[in-house]
Amino acid sequence: MTDQSANPEDGWKHSGVRVIPGDQLDLNTAQTPGMNRATAIDRARVGAQKLWAGTVHIHANAKTGPHHHGPLESVIYIVSGRARMRWGERLEYVAEAGPGDFIYVPPYVPHQEINASSEETLSCVLVRSDSEAVVVNLDIEPAETPEGVAWIDPIHRS
């Protein structure tokens, strides 16, 4: 067994704690119409092996199609706005969350993310349990039909 507590050659100076200023997030990440994502923490930026963290701003009225994130766990923290989540085999369950609330999405749970406001942007911090994106689009009828917002891009694939 390797000693994980052994000091690296740099004494943790460059391989230890990292601060990512909010104005230096990476916008060069997969984007979806109606949503703007920015990466703070991932493998490429800081060497994260087991998580991804960033922000997402969901435009007023934007809705995803039904999907799940495979074996990944997700945590969404609502900064501002109102989120509506639908989940279940037929997206039959619904809950809303506002500023200061956390949403937990377990592995493989079919869900649909919705900005519950027709006027305000929904701003969130998102953390997933792997540095690699996993999104599986589902061929089920969405509970709330996306309004011209396709959730199909390089990371949202079948």
Secondary structure, DSSP 4 states (H G I P E B T S, - for coil): ---TTSPPTTTTTTTS-----GGG-B--S--BTTEEEEEEE-HHHH--SS-EEEEEEE-TT-BPPSEE-TT--EEEEEEES-EEEEESTTS-EEEEE-TT-EEEE-TT--EEEEE--SSS-EEEEEEESSSS---EE--S--SS--SS----SSSSB-
